Amino acid sequence: MVLGGYVGAMRNHHVLLAAALLLVPLAGCIDGAQGAPEGAVAFETIDRGPNSGIEEERTVVVRDQAAFEDLWAEHQANRSGEPDVPSVDFDEQVVAAIFKGESPDGCHGAQIENVTGDGDQITVSGAFFEVTDAYCTQQITHPFHIVAFDRYDAETTFAIREETRQQGNGTDGDNGTDEGAADQGSYTCREPGPTDASTTGANVTFATIEGGEQSGIEQPCVTVARNETAWRDLWRDHYPTSTADDERPEVDFDESIVAAIFKGESPDACHGAEIEEVTPEGQDLVVHGVFYVVEDQACAEVVTYPYHIVELERPEGGLVFDVREETRQG
């Protein structure tokens, strides 16, 4: 069907079936372009994350600027301000996008994994998935993935399966670290708690990006961002009602990662969150944090969502969060 000038297809079922394969042919041949090469086609991510303004399940191919502007405006409809449309050369490229539709929490996602060519056909392969053994933010999400790749004289077909994933599959490892986590894709929340991690060596230097009492992430969460996509998604969820992208601090993800702790809803301003130190444990780094409440002190009677976000050097291994709770005196 044609929606707002771009070609798309919608699906109405919502039953999660592992490895259920969907084939959606879209669009015809393009005059003046060559046939698709055999095998893998390089693609680049334009945008990916948990919160699109497109709230129904959909796959889309976009072949011109006007159609892309229509799609982008709909995609950004849940954000304030004028949408900043990414630059795409439609003489040389096309855009493909998948939208999962409404999902009940942050354990759901969308991922384009491969683009392949076969002469007169391009196949965009990927997954709508649910991570089944992770602690996730309890907020309705609308996951999506938007990519661009070279333009060919070929029909575009989507092969999108639905599956469940475990935390080890591109998210956090079973040992409580993010070791082995993909350097592409979004962030995943884990439930905070203490560990028995031992520490060796001197403390690792870290820098506070931001700490405070009011985050848009309203559930207890510890998380790591290892790439720009994850950092963008985390910052957007942290500031969900603002145009915060322009204010997102720059991080060199070749050298650094971002670690963050979120305390969740607290009854007043006497509650806080603090990352106190980072220490090595073998090739891993241990992030030691505390969720605290201050006694014997007058505090503002407002609901708060304390947090602390830091930047630290990229470890050779994974990241372990060791977060305890304590009472402090005013």
Backbone hydrogen bonds in HBPLUS format (Angstrom, degrees):
<---DONOR---> <-ACCEPTOR-->    atom                        ^
c    i                          cat <-CA-CA->   ^        H-A-AA   ^      H-
h    n   atom  resd res      DA  || num        DHA   H-A  angle D-A-AA Bond
n    s   type  num  typ     dist DA aas  dist angle  dist       angle   num
A0008-GLY N   A0001-MET O   3.01 MM   7  5.67 176.0  2.02 172.9 173.2     1
A0003-LEU N   A0006-TYR O   2.96 MM   3  5.52 164.2  1.99 170.3 167.5     2
A0006-TYR N   A0003-LEU O   3.11 MM   3  5.52 170.5  2.12 122.0 122.8     3
A0007-VAL N   A0061-VAL O   3.34 MM  54  5.47 141.8  2.50 175.5 166.2     4
A0061-VAL N   A0007-VAL O   2.95 MM  54  5.47 159.8  1.99 153.5 159.8     5
A0009-ALA N   A0059-THR O   2.78 MM  50  5.30 145.9  1.90 153.0 162.2     6
A0059-THR N   A0009-ALA O   2.84 MM  50  5.30 152.3  1.92 150.3 159.7     7
A0011-ARG N   A0057-GLU O   3.39 MM  46  5.63 150.8  2.48 119.2 125.1     8
A0020-ALA N   A0017-LEU O   3.29 MM   3  5.52 149.8  2.39 132.5 124.4     9
A0019-ALA N   A0162-GLU O   2.63 MM 143  5.48 109.0  2.13 132.5 153.2    10
A0162-GLU N   A0020-ALA O   3.09 MM 142  5.35 132.2  2.33 128.7 142.4    11
A0022-LEU N   A0160-ILE O   3.16 MM 138  5.18 129.1  2.43 111.0 125.1    12
A0160-ILE N   A0022-LEU O   2.99 MM 138  5.18 135.0  2.19 138.8 146.0    13
A0024-VAL N   A0158-PHE O   2.85 MM 134  4.91 150.7  1.94 135.6 145.2    14
A0158-PHE N   A0024-VAL O   2.94 MM 134  4.91 159.0  1.98 123.7 130.1    15
A0026-LEU N   A0156-THR O   2.63 MM 130  5.30 162.0  1.66 168.2 173.9    16
A0156-THR N   A0026-LEU O   3.12 MM 130  5.30 143.2  2.26 170.2 169.5    17
A0033-ALA N   A0030-ILE O   3.45 MM   3  6.01 164.7  2.48 133.2 132.4    18
A0153-ASP N   A0034-GLN O   2.54 MM 119  5.05 164.8  1.56 128.6 134.4    19
A0036-ALA N   A0119-GLY O   2.73 MM  83  4.65 138.2  1.90 158.5 146.0    20
A0119-GLY N   A0036-ALA O   3.18 MM  83  4.65 130.9  2.44 125.4 128.0    21
A0039-GLY N   A0117-GLY O   3.08 MM  78  5.25 143.6  2.22 147.5 136.5    22
A0117-GLY N   A0039-GLY O   2.71 MM  78  5.25 163.1  1.74 151.1 154.7    23
A0041-VAL N   A0115-VAL O   2.70 MM  74  5.26 159.9  1.74 156.3 149.9    24
A0044-GLU N   A0148-ALA O   2.97 MM 104  5.47 157.3  2.02 154.0 161.4    25
A0148-ALA N   A0044-GLU O   2.92 MM 104  5.47 150.4  2.01 150.9 160.6    26
A0046-ILE N   A0146-ILE O   2.79 MM 100  5.47 162.8  1.82 142.2 147.4    27
A0047-ASP N   A0146-ILE O   3.31 MM  99  5.22 162.2  2.34 134.4 136.4    28
A0146-ILE N   A0047-ASP O   2.79 MM  99  5.22 158.3  1.84 172.6 172.5    29
A0049-GLY N   A0144-PHE O   3.29 MM  95  5.74 160.4  2.33 139.0 141.7    30
A0144-PHE N   A0049-GLY O   3.02 MM  95  5.74 149.9  2.11 164.1 165.0    31
A0142-HIS N   A0050-PRO O   2.63 MM  92  5.44 149.4  1.72 153.6 157.9    32
A0052-SER N   A0142-HIS O   2.98 MM  90  5.27 140.5  2.14 127.0 137.8    33
A0053-GLY N   A0075-HIS O   2.69 MM  22  4.41 152.6  1.76 130.8 132.7    34
A0102-GLU N   A0055-GLU O   3.20 MM  47  5.55 126.5  2.50 144.6 132.9    35
A0058-ARG N   A0099-PHE O   2.85 MM  41  5.02 157.9  1.90 139.8 144.1    36
A0099-PHE N   A0058-ARG O   2.74 MM  41  5.02 158.0  1.78 164.0 164.3    37
A0060-VAL N   A0097-ALA O   2.87 MM  37  5.09 158.2  1.92 152.0 153.5    38
A0097-ALA N   A0060-VAL O   2.92 MM  37  5.09 152.9  1.99 146.8 149.2    39
A0062-VAL N   A0095-VAL O   2.80 MM  33  4.98 162.9  1.83 149.4 152.4    40
A0095-VAL N   A0062-VAL O   2.98 MM  33  4.98 172.0  1.99 150.6 153.0    41
A0068-PHE N   A0064-ASP O   3.06 MM   4  6.29 152.4  2.14 147.0 155.6    42
A0069-GLU N   A0065-GLN O   2.89 MM   4  6.16 155.6  1.95 154.3 160.3    43
A0070-ASP N   A0066-ALA O   3.09 MM   4  6.40 152.2  2.17 144.5 151.8    44
A0071-LEU N   A0067-ALA O   2.96 MM   4  6.25 163.2  1.98 150.7 154.8    45
A0072-TRP N   A0068-PHE O   2.81 MM   4  5.97 164.8  1.83 153.1 157.7    46
A0073-ALA N   A0069-GLU O   2.97 MM   4  6.05 155.4  2.03 142.9 149.1    47
A0074-GLU N   A0070-ASP O   3.15 MM   4  6.42 156.4  2.21 147.3 153.2    48
A0075-HIS N   A0071-LEU O   2.85 MM   4  6.07 159.0  1.89 152.4 159.2    49
A0076-GLN N   A0072-TRP O   2.88 MM   4  6.01 148.5  1.98 146.7 154.0    50
A0077-ALA N   A0074-GLU O   3.24 MM   3  5.04 164.9  2.27 104.0 106.4    51
A0079-ARG N   A0076-GLN O   3.01 MM   3  5.55 157.8  2.06 125.1 125.7    52
A0092-GLU N   A0089-ASP O   2.98 MM   3  5.62 151.4  2.06 115.2 123.2    53
A0093-GLN N   A0089-ASP O   2.80 MM   4  5.83 141.1  1.95 146.5 158.5    54
A0151-ARG N   A0092-GLU O   2.77 MM  59  5.35 153.6  1.83 139.4 134.6    55
A0094-VAL N   A0149-PHE O   2.97 MM  55  5.80 155.4  2.03 165.6 173.5    56
A0149-PHE N   A0094-VAL O   3.09 MM  55  5.80 154.0  2.16 154.7 162.4    57
A0096-ALA N   A0147-VAL O   2.93 MM  51  5.44 156.6  1.99 142.6 150.2    58
A0147-VAL N   A0096-ALA O   2.83 MM  51  5.44 172.8  1.84 170.4 172.7    59
A0098-ILE N   A0145-HIS O   2.93 MM  47  5.49 157.6  1.98 154.0 161.4    60
A0145-HIS N   A0098-ILE O   3.00 MM  47  5.49 145.5  2.12 154.3 159.9    61
A0100-LYS N   A0143-PRO O   2.90 MM  43  5.38 167.1  1.91 149.7 154.0    62
A0103-SER N   A0141-THR O   2.79 MM  38  5.15 151.3  1.88 156.5 157.2    63
A0141-THR N   A0103-SER O   2.95 MM  38  5.15 158.3  2.00 139.1 146.2    64
A0106-GLY N   A0137-THR O   2.93 MM  31  5.04 161.0  1.97 153.0 156.0    65
A0131-VAL N   A0107-CYS O   2.82 MM  24  5.14 162.5  1.85 145.7 150.9    66
A0109-GLY N   A0129-PHE O   2.94 MM  20  5.33 153.3  2.02 145.1 147.6    67
A0129-PHE N   A0109-GLY O   3.00 MM  20  5.33 160.3  2.04 138.0 144.5    68
A0111-GLN N   A0127-ALA O   2.93 MM  16  5.40 153.7  2.00 157.7 164.4    69
A0127-ALA N   A0111-GLN O   2.84 MM  16  5.40 152.8  1.91 150.8 159.9    70
A0113-GLU N   A0125-SER O   2.82 MM  12  5.83 144.4  1.95 136.1 147.8    71
A0114-ASN N   A0125-SER O   3.21 MM  11  5.15 168.0  2.23 134.0 136.3    72
A0125-SER N   A0114-ASN O   2.80 MM  11  5.15 165.1  1.83 156.0 160.0    73
A0116-THR N   A0123-THR O   2.96 MM   7  5.27 160.4  2.00 146.2 152.0    74
A0123-THR N   A0116-THR O   2.83 MM   7  5.27 165.0  1.86 155.6 160.9    75
A0118-ASP N   A0121-GLN O   2.84 MM   3  5.21 137.7  2.02 159.8 166.5    76
A0120-ASP N   A0118-ASP O   2.88 MM   2  5.96 108.2  2.41 119.5 103.7    77
A0155-GLU N   A0120-ASP O   2.98 MM  35  6.17 161.7  2.01 137.3 131.3    78
A0122-ILE N   A0155-GLU O   2.65 MM  33  5.94 162.1  1.68 165.7 167.1    79
A0157-THR N   A0122-ILE O   2.68 MM  35  6.03 158.8  1.73 162.7 170.4    80
A0124-VAL N   A0157-THR O   2.72 MM  33  6.12 160.5  1.76 162.0 168.8    81
A0159-ALA N   A0124-VAL O   2.85 MM  35  6.05 164.5  1.87 149.1 150.2    82
A0126-GLY N   A0159-ALA O   3.12 MM  33  6.52 152.8  2.20 148.7 146.4    83
A0161-ARG N   A0126-GLY O   3.13 MM  35  6.51 162.9  2.16 146.0 141.7    84
A0128-PHE N   A0161-ARG O   2.90 MM  33  6.33 156.5  1.96 161.1 168.9    85
A0163-GLU N   A0128-PHE O   3.10 MM  35  6.55 153.5  2.17 153.2 160.1    86
A0130-GLU N   A0163-GLU O   3.11 MM  33  6.65 137.2  2.30 143.4 155.9    87
A0165-ARG N   A0130-GLU O   2.81 MM  35  5.99 157.0  1.87 147.7 149.6    88
A0132-THR N   A0165-ARG O   2.98 MM  33  6.23 157.1  2.03 173.4 175.7    89
A0169-ASN N   A0166-GLN O   2.95 MM   3  5.56 161.2  1.98 120.2 126.3    90
A0171-THR N   A0167-GLN O   3.13 MM   4  5.00 129.1  2.40 140.7 149.4    91
A0170-GLY N   A0168-GLY O   3.04 MM   2  5.79 132.5  2.27 103.7  90.3    92
A0173-GLY N   A0177-THR O   2.73 MM   4  5.42 138.1  1.91 144.5 158.1    93
A0176-GLY N   A0173-GLY O   3.29 MM   3  5.90 150.0  2.38 119.9 120.2    94
A0181-ALA N   A0178-ASP O   2.93 MM   3  5.31 154.3  2.00 135.5 135.3    95
A0190-ARG N   A0222-VAL O   2.90 MM  32  5.27 150.0  1.99 148.1 158.0    96
A0222-VAL N   A0190-ARG O   2.93 MM  32  5.27 145.9  2.05 143.0 152.3    97
A0323-VAL N   A0193-GLY O   2.98 MM 130  4.92 165.7  2.00 121.5 118.4    98
A0200-THR N   A0280-PRO O   2.99 MM  80  5.76 169.5  2.00 158.0 160.6    99
A0204-VAL N   A0278-VAL O   2.68 MM  74  5.26 175.2  1.68 154.8 156.6   100
A0207-ALA N   A0311-GLU O   2.93 MM 104  5.27 162.9  1.95 152.4 158.1   101
A0311-GLU N   A0207-ALA O   2.80 MM 104  5.27 159.1  1.84 153.3 159.9   102
A0209-ILE N   A0309-ILE O   2.80 MM 100  5.49 159.1  1.84 140.2 146.3   103
A0210-GLU N   A0309-ILE O   3.23 MM  99  5.30 163.0  2.26 138.0 140.3   104
A0309-ILE N   A0210-GLU O   2.79 MM  99  5.30 159.5  1.83 165.4 172.5   105
A0212-GLY N   A0307-TYR O   3.19 MM  95  5.66 159.8  2.23 138.8 141.7   106
A0307-TYR N   A0212-GLY O   3.04 MM  95  5.66 150.6  2.13 150.5 150.0   107
A0305-TYR N   A0213-GLU O   2.56 MM  92  5.26 159.3  1.60 159.3 158.3   108
A0216-GLY N   A0238-HIS O   2.80 MM  22  4.39 146.0  1.91 123.4 128.2   109
A0221-CYS N   A0262-PHE O   2.92 MM  41  5.02 155.8  1.98 142.8 145.1   110
A0262-PHE N   A0221-CYS O   2.73 MM  41  5.02 152.9  1.81 161.0 164.5   111
A0223-THR N   A0260-ALA O   3.03 MM  37  5.48 157.6  2.09 153.6 157.1   112
A0260-ALA N   A0223-THR O   3.00 MM  37  5.48 155.6  2.06 159.1 157.6   113
A0225-ALA N   A0258-VAL O   2.84 MM  33  5.03 157.6  1.89 143.2 150.3   114
A0258-VAL N   A0225-ALA O   3.01 MM  33  5.03 167.2  2.03 148.8 152.6   115
A0231-TRP N   A0227-ASN O   3.01 MM   4  6.23 160.4  2.05 153.0 159.3   116
A0232-ARG N   A0228-GLU O   2.84 MM   4  5.98 158.8  1.89 148.5 153.9   117
A0233-ASP N   A0229-THR O   2.99 MM   4  6.22 164.1  2.01 151.6 155.7   118
A0234-LEU N   A0230-ALA O   2.87 MM   4  6.05 160.4  1.91 149.3 155.0   119
A0235-TRP N   A0231-TRP O   2.94 MM   4  6.05 164.6  1.96 149.4 153.6   120
A0236-ARG N   A0232-ARG O   2.94 MM   4  6.10 155.6  2.00 147.8 154.7   121
A0237-ASP N   A0233-ASP O   3.03 MM   4  6.25 155.5  2.09 146.7 152.7   122
A0238-HIS N   A0234-LEU O   2.89 MM   4  6.08 146.1  2.00 144.6 155.1   123
A0239-TYR N   A0235-TRP O   2.91 MM   4  6.12 144.9  2.03 144.0 152.7   124
A0247-GLU N   A0244-ALA O   2.88 MM   3  5.14 140.0  2.04 106.8 119.3   125
A0248-ARG N   A0245-ASP O   3.20 MM   3  5.19 164.7  2.23 104.0 108.6   126
A0255-GLU N   A0252-ASP O   3.03 MM   3  5.70 151.1  2.12 115.7 123.1   127
A0256-SER N   A0252-ASP O   2.83 MM   4  5.79 149.1  1.92 149.3 158.9   128
A0314-ARG N   A0255-GLU O   2.86 MM  59  5.57 161.7  1.89 138.1 134.0   129
A0257-ILE N   A0312-LEU O   2.91 MM  55  5.69 154.1  1.98 162.3 170.0   130
A0312-LEU N   A0257-ILE O   3.06 MM  55  5.69 162.8  2.09 155.8 160.9   131
A0259-ALA N   A0310-VAL O   2.96 MM  51  5.43 155.2  2.03 145.3 153.3   132
A0310-VAL N   A0259-ALA O   2.85 MM  51  5.43 172.4  1.85 168.9 171.6   133
A0261-ILE N   A0308-HIS O   3.00 MM  47  5.53 157.9  2.05 153.4 160.4   134
A0308-HIS N   A0261-ILE O   3.04 MM  47  5.53 145.9  2.16 154.8 159.8   135
A0263-LYS N   A0306-PRO O   2.90 MM  43  5.40 166.4  1.92 149.7 154.2   136
A0266-SER N   A0304-THR O   2.78 MM  38  5.13 147.3  1.89 155.9 157.7   137
A0304-THR N   A0266-SER O   2.94 MM  38  5.13 159.7  1.98 139.4 146.1   138
A0269-ALA N   A0300-ALA O   3.08 MM  31  5.33 165.1  2.11 155.4 159.3   139
A0294-VAL N   A0270-CYS O   2.88 MM  24  5.16 153.4  1.95 138.8 147.4   140
A0272-GLY N   A0292-TYR O   2.94 MM  20  5.35 153.1  2.01 146.4 148.7   141
A0292-TYR N   A0272-GLY O   3.03 MM  20  5.35 157.3  2.08 136.1 143.4   142
A0274-GLU N   A0290-VAL O   2.97 MM  16  5.38 152.6  2.04 153.4 161.3   143
A0290-VAL N   A0274-GLU O   2.82 MM  16  5.38 145.7  1.94 147.4 158.9   144
A0276-GLU N   A0288-HIS O   2.82 MM  12  5.83 143.2  1.96 148.2 160.5   145
A0277-GLU N   A0288-HIS O   3.46 MM  11  5.38 163.2  2.49 136.8 141.0   146
A0288-HIS N   A0277-GLU O   2.88 MM  11  5.38 163.6  1.90 165.7 169.8   147
A0279-THR N   A0286-VAL O   2.95 MM   7  5.20 155.3  2.02 143.6 149.2   148
A0286-VAL N   A0279-THR O   2.68 MM   7  5.20 170.5  1.69 165.2 168.7   149
A0281-GLU N   A0284-ASP O   2.94 MM   3  5.16 163.3  1.96 139.9 138.2   150
A0284-ASP N   A0281-GLU O   3.07 MM   3  5.16 144.4  2.20 132.6 127.6   151
A0317-GLY N   A0283-GLN O   2.94 MM  34  4.79 137.1  2.13 141.3 127.9   152
A0285-LEU N   A0318-GLY O   3.04 MM  33  6.50 151.3  2.12 148.2 155.6   153
A0320-VAL N   A0285-LEU O   2.78 MM  35  6.12 167.1  1.79 162.0 166.1   154
A0287-VAL N   A0320-VAL O   2.66 MM  33  6.01 165.6  1.68 171.7 175.6   155
A0322-ASP N   A0287-VAL O   2.83 MM  35  5.92 172.9  1.83 157.4 155.9   156
A0289-GLY N   A0322-ASP O   2.88 MM  33  6.15 164.1  1.90 143.0 147.1   157
A0324-ARG N   A0289-GLY O   3.14 MM  35  6.53 156.1  2.20 143.6 140.6   158
A0291-PHE N   A0324-ARG O   2.89 MM  33  6.33 157.4  1.94 157.7 165.1   159
A0326-GLU N   A0291-PHE O   3.08 MM  35  6.52 149.2  2.18 148.1 154.1   160
A0293-VAL N   A0326-GLU O   3.19 MM  33  6.75 140.6  2.35 148.1 159.6   161
A0328-ARG N   A0293-VAL O   2.86 MM  35  6.05 167.7  1.87 150.7 154.0   162
A0295-GLU N   A0328-ARG O   2.71 MM  33  6.07 166.8  1.73 169.0 167.4   163
A0330-GLY N   A0295-GLU O   2.91 MM  35  5.71 129.8  2.17 148.7 159.0   164
